[in-house]
């Protein structure tokens, strides 16, 4: 047995070493003149990325404001522009960013702050502060923009006529005019004192509600949001902090901001009944390892792991993440506070990875090689479970069912890809209670990809379901009408 065992051990060791490689650091940036926060000595906080007019930027939050770091040459980053925050100094801990239609939205969670909206279309020459006021939002812990539906979600928001809200939603179809749609704290009986963060795709919000747990909510009709499911009992439950959905919409990676707690991966292919698929950690010796933020891009999960720096997992099998890259950005001794890697951003066209360390500043790492910004395709969340049983069928022979525009009015276009021809396929629009709203008549479908256009009658705005029915299969897709 011994002569066999040794080669096996060596093989396993070599595979492990190959799978877990230290990331290639291209450069760093920091400003020694900036002060740290009084609470955690964090000079820096969130990181976001921008690609504008052929240039790439890391957007870095600090106690002073917002720094635009040119990383077009990733080995020679430099501060190209700076926008001072309305509140500055040692009292500042959190800033957050998201961009939409040529504007960068910036919030801060402390002090007499403001919502800042910056025109970034004239980079590299200048950044123009187009809006800077507390009249809608004074402070917010986090924001997320659902770019497909032009909605900004604000989490733990102060300011404006509403004073404090656990969560708010705004229409930003006009990027400089936030149109208030509502505030929310009750998600199917889950009462949230605040929503800490969220991820939203096509109006389906995955909400991290701190000590209250997790909720998945459909905001297609913001006046009447529909809670799809909640999760309040799961392993390593603590402060439900953040998460991200896989590109195909099948799995959600969720983290609780507690020392020594694993990341959870939930199978949400049936979002009405999410199932825990696995839990995993950073695979480090630190007994108090703690995650902060995570992002999914194509087949990788990117995690900022506070004291343990950056960890990247291969999630080509999302239920079984494999640690692929790591880099310890922090010089802080392992502890039970909150220091080290705060945020991570992997969507630049170059594929290079941006990480911000609370004390050390910006780190730029070489891509894992997937160039996700050029290839990423986000699939809608499968909402078949919301349909009455009479409308649900087996898995389709028609793959890649895409309905657009969303929201739609006047005409509906449908893209689908057939594995074989189908004569007389039925297309019908249903309400969420299963009532037939409009039929589009039988259609002969060819094998392969094709696009169909259907005229829409006048219907009330809101969420509907398009059902495509073949001889022995059917397929459903969400439709938002305006």
Secondary structure, DSSP 8 states (H G I E B T S, - for coil): -HHHHHHHHHHHHHHHHHHSEE--EEEEE--TTS---TTT--SEEEEEEEEETTEEEEEEEESSEEEEEE-SSTTS-EEEEEEE-SS-STT---EEEEEETTEEEEEESSSS--EEEEE-TTTTT--EEEEEESSS-SEEEEEEEETTTTEEEEEEEE-STT-EEEEEEEE-SSTTS-EEEEE--EETTEE-S---EEEEETTEEEEE-BTT-EEEEE-SSGGG-EEEEEE---TT-S-EEEEEE-TTSSEEEEEE-STT--EEEEE-SSGGG-EEEEEE----S-TT----EEEEETTEEEEE-BTT-EEEEE-SSTTS-EEEEEE----S---SS--SEEEEE--STT--EEEEETTTEEEEE---S--HHHH--------GGGS-GGG--S--SEEEEEEESSSB-SEEEEEEEESS-EEEEEEEEEETTS-EEEEEEEEEE-SEEEEEEEE-----SEEEEEEEE-SS-EEEEEEEE-
